[in-house]
Amino acid sequence: MAQDKATVEQRVEQVFRENEVMNVATQSDEGPCCVPLLFVAAGFDVLCLVANDGRTMADLRRNPRVAFTISSQAPEAFVQGLGLAYVVGPPAENPALFDFMCDKQPRFRELVRTGSGLMIVRLVCERLALS
């Protein structure tokens, strides 16, 4: 029997809350690439940090379509999604959004403190599926 929409949405939100890392797949002329990224949910969108000078960012700028999975590496509870990636900008230029991200995931501050050239990216979900 199919689950009702509210139940599915609650389970998706639960998977988002219970996990910190997602796998994001991008595509370029070089082929597909998949990377693990720390994330936080903003409703059913996903916020993450991506290195400005890496392949993932280059792929996103050429083709913003992404696929992703969020799971605890257990096949019975995962979310997979398709969407578009929007480069928001550096955390320093988006302090309110970055504070929101850090309130949910304090490890972002350490990443920004120790790394350079990180950009906030918002994955706007077009389709989500729950296992």
PyMOL commands that set and color helices and strands:
alter all, ss='L'
color gray80, all
select helices_A, chain A and resi 5-18+55-62+91-93+95-104+107-114
alter helices_A, ss='H'
color red, helices_A
select strands_A, chain A and resi 21-28+31-42+45-51+65-71+78-89+118-130
alter strands_A, ss='S'
color yellow, strands_A
deselect
rebuild
show_as cartoon
